[in-house]
Amino acid sequence: MDRLRQLKVVVAVEEEGSLVAAGRKLNLSLPSISRILGELEQSLGVILFERSARRCRATEAGRVLVHRARHLLADYDEILQVVGGRWNEPQGQIRMTAPLTFGRMHVLPAVCHFLKEHPLIDVGLELSDGIIDLQAEDFDLGVRIGPVDAPSLIAKRIGYVHWWALASPSYLSRHGVPQEPKDLSRHHWIQHSSLRSPGPLSLHGSSPRVLDMRLIVNDATSALEAARVDLGITSALSYQAAEDVAEGKLVRVLVDFEPEPLPVSLVYPETRRTVQRLRRLVDFLAKELRKVL
């Protein structure tokens, strides 16, 4: 029990940023917090926090311990739930990440729905198009678009998305419709870097040798906006452009030359596979997101 208390103190100090605030959270005096933390550091032979008058900052060893301690304490709480007969009432926090646009459009609404049905579970959702190391960044769950190669992660595949080449009807009426990739040398191309956009060179067939890159942006939303105002042809994932295509604002071109579809997966560390609240969220998201893939 002393070890569990020490771990609770370590996590509280990291989350609150000071010994005083951690003591307030745990209902412990400042001398008690200092003593518990000091005893743990002495037993481990490392410094866990760099202390100043107002702040405590975790050292590298401290960050490693906090990361492990959070999961251990969550598992401990869940064990008590099971023993106490409250298995059907999972509780606690889940940290997850998802791609920016897909997260806004589909993951966030699904998570909100899930939270309404599970009042004892909290979710921290970070939206980013970068590839995040779930374990190093202390995330429990990630939505990944593309291959998952990490052997320490479990990947639950829920569907596929496709790369589309798109342009506005007005642009195509003025410049013509490309029939194969090499025709793009006579067109304006709008390039973006979100989610490693493949660009025209990844289209099947003969690729253009020279491209007129009229605009280069760092996200698909901007590229699609430029395409809607007749600037040129761009690429986007199917979920990003589905509404524009359905409304006739953009038209798919070079359909027969599209790259291979990308898998969409729910990814989580193998060490978290038995955590009930995480399993509940994974099952829920798999069901909801399959509806839009």
C-alpha positions as CSV (number, residue, x, y, z in Angstrom):
1,M,0.0,0.0,0.0
2,D,3.0,2.4,0.7
3,R,4.1,1.9,-2.9
4,L,0.7,2.7,-4.3
5,R,0.6,5.8,-2.1
6,Q,4.0,6.8,-3.5
7,L,2.8,6.3,-7.0
8,K,-0.3,8.4,-6.4
9,V,2.0,11.2,-5.0
10,V,4.3,11.0,-8.1
11,V,1.3,11.3,-10.5
12,A,-0.3,14.1,-8.5
13,V,3.0,16.1,-8.4
14,E,3.3,15.8,-12.2
15,E,-0.3,16.7,-12.8
16,E,-0.5,19.6,-10.3
17,G,3.0,21.0,-10.9
18,S,3.9,21.5,-7.3
19,L,4.2,19.7,-4.0
20,V,1.7,22.1,-2.3
21,A,-1.0,21.5,-5.0
22,A,-0.4,17.8,-5.0
23,G,-0.8,17.7,-1.2
24,R,-4.0,19.7,-1.5
25,K,-5.3,17.2,-4.1
26,L,-4.4,14.1,-2.0
27,N,-5.4,15.8,1.3
28,L,-1.8,15.4,2.6
29,S,0.4,18.0,4.2
30,L,3.5,19.5,2.5
31,P,5.9,17.7,4.9
32,S,4.1,14.4,4.2
33,I,4.3,14.9,0.4
34,S,8.0,15.8,0.6
35,R,8.8,12.8,2.8
36,I,6.9,10.3,0.6
37,L,8.6,11.6,-2.6
38,G,12.0,11.8,-0.9
39,E,11.7,8.2,0.3
40,L,10.8,7.0,-3.1
41,E,13.7,8.8,-4.8
42,Q,16.1,7.4,-2.2
43,S,14.9,3.8,-2.7
44,L,15.2,4.2,-6.5
45,G,18.4,6.0,-6.4
46,V,17.2,8.7,-8.9
47,I,15.8,12.2,-8.8
48,L,12.2,12.2,-10.1
49,F,11.5,16.0,-10.0
50,E,13.5,19.1,-10.3
51,R,12.2,21.3,-7.6
52,S,12.0,25.1,-7.4
53,A,10.2,27.4,-5.0
54,R,7.0,27.3,-7.1
55,R,7.2,24.5,-9.6
56,C,8.2,20.8,-9.9
57,R,9.3,19.5,-13.2
58,A,9.7,15.8,-13.9
59,T,13.1,14.5,-14.9
60,E,13.4,11.8,-17.6
61,A,13.2,9.1,-14.9
62,G,10.2,10.9,-13.4
63,R,8.4,11.0,-16.7
64,V,9.0,7.3,-17.2
65,L,7.6,6.5,-13.8
66,V,4.6,8.8,-14.2
67,H,3.7,7.1,-17.5
68,R,3.9,3.6,-15.9
69,A,2.2,4.7,-12.7
70,R,-0.8,6.1,-14.4
71,H,-1.5,2.8,-16.1
72,L,-0.8,0.8,-13.0
73,L,-3.1,2.9,-10.8
74,A,-5.9,2.7,-13.5
75,D,-5.5,-1.1,-13.6
76,Y,-5.6,-1.2,-9.8
77,D,-8.8,0.8,-9.7
78,E,-10.4,-1.5,-12.3
79,I,-9.4,-4.6,-10.3
80,L,-11.3,-3.1,-7.3
81,Q,-14.3,-2.5,-9.5
82,V,-14.3,-6.1,-10.6
83,V,-14.0,-7.5,-7.1
84,G,-16.6,-5.0,-5.9
85,G,-19.1,-6.3,-8.5
86,R,-19.1,-3.1,-10.6
87,W,-17.7,-4.6,-13.8
88,N,-20.5,-3.1,-15.9
89,E,-19.6,0.4,-14.7
90,P,-16.2,1.2,-16.2
91,Q,-14.7,4.4,-15.1
92,G,-11.5,6.5,-15.4
93,Q,-9.7,8.5,-18.1
94,I,-8.7,7.5,-21.7
95,R,-6.2,9.6,-23.7
96,M,-6.6,9.2,-27.4
97,T,-5.5,10.8,-30.6
98,A,-6.9,10.9,-34.2
99,P,-6.1,12.6,-37.5
100,L,-7.2,16.3,-37.6
101,T,-10.0,16.3,-40.2
102,F,-11.2,12.8,-39.7
103,G,-11.2,13.4,-36.0
104,R,-13.3,16.6,-36.2
105,M,-15.8,15.1,-38.7
106,H,-16.3,11.6,-37.3
107,V,-14.3,10.7,-34.2
108,L,-15.3,13.7,-32.0
109,P,-19.1,13.1,-32.6
110,A,-18.7,9.4,-31.8
111,V,-16.7,10.2,-28.6
112,C,-19.4,12.7,-27.5
113,H,-22.0,10.0,-28.0
114,F,-20.0,7.5,-26.0
115,L,-19.5,9.9,-23.1
116,K,-23.2,10.5,-22.8
117,E,-23.7,6.8,-22.4
118,H,-20.7,6.4,-19.9
119,P,-20.8,9.2,-17.4
120,L,-18.0,7.7,-15.3
121,I,-15.5,7.7,-18.2
122,D,-13.5,10.8,-19.3
123,V,-11.7,11.2,-22.6
124,G,-8.8,13.4,-23.6
125,L,-8.8,13.7,-27.4
126,E,-5.9,15.2,-29.3
127,L,-6.3,15.8,-33.0
128,S,-3.2,15.9,-35.1
129,D,-2.0,14.7,-38.5
130,G,1.4,13.7,-37.1
131,I,2.3,10.2,-36.2
132,I,2.3,10.0,-32.4
133,D,4.1,7.4,-30.4
134,L,1.3,6.3,-28.2
135,Q,3.4,4.7,-25.5
136,A,6.0,7.5,-25.4
137,E,3.3,10.2,-25.3
138,D,1.2,8.3,-22.8
139,F,-1.8,7.8,-25.1
140,D,-4.2,4.8,-24.6
141,L,-5.7,4.8,-28.1
142,G,-5.1,6.1,-31.5
143,V,-7.1,6.3,-34.8
144,R,-4.6,5.6,-37.6
145,I,-5.0,6.0,-41.3
146,G,-2.3,3.9,-43.1
147,P,-0.3,0.8,-42.2
148,V,0.5,0.0,-38.6
149,D,3.9,-1.6,-38.2
150,A,4.7,-1.3,-34.5
151,P,4.7,-4.8,-33.0
152,S,3.9,-3.6,-29.5
153,L,0.5,-2.2,-30.8
154,I,-2.8,-3.9,-31.4
155,A,-4.5,-2.7,-34.5
156,K,-8.3,-3.2,-35.0
157,R,-9.0,-2.5,-38.6
158,I,-12.4,-0.8,-39.1
159,G,-12.4,0.1,-42.8
160,Y,-10.5,1.9,-45.7
161,V,-10.3,5.3,-47.2
162,H,-9.3,6.2,-50.8
163,W,-7.2,8.9,-52.4
164,W,-9.2,10.9,-54.9
165,A,-8.0,13.3,-57.5
166,L,-10.5,16.2,-57.7
167,A,-11.3,19.4,-59.6
168,S,-14.2,21.8,-59.9
169,P,-16.6,21.4,-62.9
170,S,-15.7,24.9,-64.0
171,Y,-12.0,24.2,-64.1
172,L,-12.5,21.0,-66.0
173,S,-14.8,22.7,-68.6
174,R,-12.0,25.2,-69.3
175,H,-9.0,22.9,-69.2
176,G,-10.4,19.6,-70.1
177,V,-10.6,16.3,-68.2
178,P,-7.4,14.4,-67.8
179,Q,-7.7,10.8,-69.1
180,E,-4.5,9.4,-67.6
181,P,-1.8,10.7,-65.1
182,K,0.6,12.0,-67.8
183,D,-2.1,14.5,-68.9
184,L,-1.6,16.3,-65.6
185,S,1.4,18.0,-67.2
186,R,-1.1,20.2,-69.0
187,H,-3.0,21.1,-65.8
188,H,-2.5,23.1,-62.6
189,W,-1.8,21.0,-59.5
190,I,-2.6,21.9,-55.9
191,Q,-0.3,20.0,-53.5
192,H,-0.7,19.5,-49.8
193,S,1.2,17.7,-47.1
194,S,-1.4,16.5,-44.7
195,L,-1.3,12.7,-44.0
196,R,1.5,12.4,-46.5
197,S,-0.6,13.2,-49.6
198,P,0.7,10.9,-52.4
199,G,0.4,13.5,-55.1
200,P,0.1,12.7,-58.8
201,L,3.3,10.6,-58.8
202,S,1.6,7.9,-56.8
203,L,-1.3,7.5,-59.3
204,H,-1.2,4.2,-61.2
205,G,-0.1,4.6,-64.8
206,S,2.4,6.9,-66.5
207,S,3.1,9.9,-64.3
208,P,3.7,13.4,-65.6
209,R,7.3,14.4,-65.9
210,V,6.6,18.1,-65.2
211,L,3.9,19.5,-63.0
212,D,2.7,23.1,-62.7
213,M,2.5,23.4,-58.9
214,R,0.2,26.5,-58.7
215,L,-0.2,26.2,-54.9
216,I,1.4,24.2,-52.1
217,V,-0.4,24.1,-48.7
218,N,0.0,22.1,-45.5
219,D,-3.5,20.8,-45.2
220,A,-6.2,19.2,-47.3
221,T,-8.9,21.6,-46.2
222,S,-7.0,24.5,-47.8
223,A,-6.3,22.5,-51.0
224,L,-9.9,21.6,-51.4
225,E,-10.9,25.2,-51.0
226,A,-8.5,26.2,-53.7
227,A,-9.9,23.5,-56.0
228,R,-13.5,24.7,-55.3
229,V,-12.5,28.2,-56.6
230,D,-11.2,26.6,-59.9
231,L,-7.4,26.9,-59.2
232,G,-6.6,23.4,-60.3
233,I,-6.6,19.7,-59.5
234,T,-5.8,18.4,-56.0
235,S,-5.9,15.1,-54.1
236,A,-7.7,14.3,-50.9
237,L,-8.9,11.4,-48.9
238,S,-12.4,10.2,-49.6
239,Y,-13.9,11.3,-46.3
240,Q,-12.4,14.8,-46.7
241,A,-14.0,15.4,-50.1
242,A,-17.2,13.2,-49.9
243,E,-19.5,16.2,-49.2
244,D,-18.0,18.3,-52.0
245,V,-18.4,15.5,-54.5
246,A,-22.0,14.7,-53.3
247,E,-22.9,18.4,-53.7
248,G,-21.3,18.7,-57.2
249,K,-18.7,21.2,-56.1
250,L,-15.9,18.9,-57.0
251,V,-15.6,16.0,-59.5
252,R,-13.4,13.0,-59.3
253,V,-10.9,12.5,-62.1
254,L,-8.5,9.7,-63.0
255,V,-10.7,7.2,-61.1
256,D,-9.1,4.2,-62.8
257,F,-5.6,5.3,-61.6
258,E,-6.3,5.9,-57.9
259,P,-3.6,4.6,-55.5
260,E,-4.4,1.6,-53.2
261,P,-6.8,2.4,-50.4
262,L,-5.5,3.1,-46.9
263,P,-6.6,1.0,-43.9
264,V,-8.2,2.8,-41.0
265,S,-7.4,1.2,-37.6
266,L,-8.0,1.7,-33.9
267,V,-4.6,1.2,-32.3
268,Y,-3.7,0.7,-28.7
269,P,-0.7,-0.7,-26.7
270,E,-0.8,-4.5,-26.1
271,T,-0.4,-3.8,-22.4
272,R,-3.8,-2.0,-22.4
273,R,-5.9,-4.8,-24.0
274,T,-7.6,-5.9,-20.8
275,V,-8.6,-2.4,-19.6
276,Q,-12.4,-2.5,-19.5
277,R,-13.0,1.2,-20.2
278,L,-10.7,1.1,-23.2
279,R,-12.3,-2.0,-24.6
280,R,-15.7,-0.4,-24.2
281,L,-14.6,2.7,-26.2
282,V,-12.8,0.6,-28.9
283,D,-15.9,-1.5,-29.5
284,F,-18.1,1.6,-29.6
285,L,-15.8,3.5,-32.0
286,A,-15.4,0.5,-34.3
287,K,-19.2,0.2,-34.6
288,E,-19.8,3.9,-35.2
289,L,-16.8,4.6,-37.5
290,R,-17.6,1.7,-39.8
291,K,-20.8,3.5,-40.7
292,V,-18.8,6.3,-42.4
293,L,-16.0,4.2,-44.0
